[in-house]
């Protein structure tokens, strides 16, 4: 089954990357990053936003906050509790 843009963005963020709208447009051909982030938050992901500043503009950059379980955290937790 083909992955949706939302699935690709979710995996990208879960892999520890941050994402701005400009990057999202060029990497995933998605011009509605804020809407995707909204939906992912409704699914329970702890997505945070930081505002970046350049000489020309300010823009949002989204990333996964510490409390969202990533694959590494889940695996690490399982190894600790089952060892």
ROMARTI-225810 format. One record per residue (C-alpha): residue in one letter; x, y, z. Coordinates in steps of 0.001 Angstrom, whole numbers. Layout:
N
REC   code        xx        yy        zz
REC      a         X         Y         Z
...
END
This chain:
83
REC   code        xx        yy        zz
REC      x         0         0         0
REC      x      1261      3460      -922
REC      x      2164      5745      1976
REC      x       229      8987      2270
REC      x      1921     12359      2667
REC      x       794     12359      6290
REC      x      2429      8962      6869
REC      x      5677     10100      5268
REC      x      5754     13318      7337
REC      x      4936     11373     10512
REC      x      7795      8929      9897
REC      x     10185     11773      9065
REC      x      9395     13487     12367
REC      x      9543     10227     14343
REC      x     13017      9634     12896
REC      x     14143     12716     14849
REC      x     14032     15301     12081
REC      x     12493     18766     12201
REC      x     10456     20151      9327
REC      x      9504     23603      8043
REC      x      6857     24379      5451
REC      x      9471     25088      2777
REC      x     11198     21758      3429
REC      x      7843     19969      3497
REC      x      6864     21410       138
REC      x     10109     20387     -1529
REC      x     10458     16970       138
REC      x      6855     15761       269
REC      x      5054     18062     -2189
REC      x      2765     19054       695
REC      x      1698     22672      1083
REC      x      -453     22139      4198
REC      x      2054     21170      6886
REC      x       141     22917      9681
REC      x     -2971     20875      8838
REC      x      -971     17634      8827
REC      x       595     18565     12177
REC      x     -2869     19303     13583
REC      x     -4091     15847     12555
REC      x      -976     14122     13886
REC      x     -1439     15881     17227
REC      x     -5019     14583     17322
REC      x     -3532     11078     16894
REC      x     -1461     11651     20026
REC      x      1940     12727     18737
REC      x      3693     15326     20870
REC      x      4658     17685     18053
REC      x      6262     20940     19128
REC      x      6816     24132     17181
REC      x      9698     26556     17363
REC      x      9805     29842     15528
REC      x     12912     30444     13454
REC      x     13985     33902     12297
REC      x     15910     35042      9257
REC      x     16520     38514      7863
REC      x     13581     38112      5472
REC      x     10964     36302      7563
REC      x      9990     34193     10535
REC      x      8755     30651     10044
REC      x      7649     27627     12062
REC      x      9694     24487     12398
REC      x      7988     21366     13769
REC      x      9632     18520     15664
REC      x      8686     15693     18007
REC      x      8817     16603     21703
REC      x     10519     14393     24265
REC      x      7434     12669     25663
REC      x      6270     11073     22392
REC      x      7404      7445     22350
REC      x      9703      6827     19409
REC      x     10702      3412     18155
REC      x     14041      3774     19980
REC      x     12367      4690     23285
REC      x      9884      1823     22995
REC      x     12620      -698     22199
REC      x     14838       652     24985
REC      x     11958       443     27483
REC      x     11143     -3117     26449
REC      x     14769     -4135     26836
REC      x     14985     -2611     30322
REC      x     11761     -4133     31625
REC      x     12296     -7561     30117
REC      x     15993     -8008     30875
END
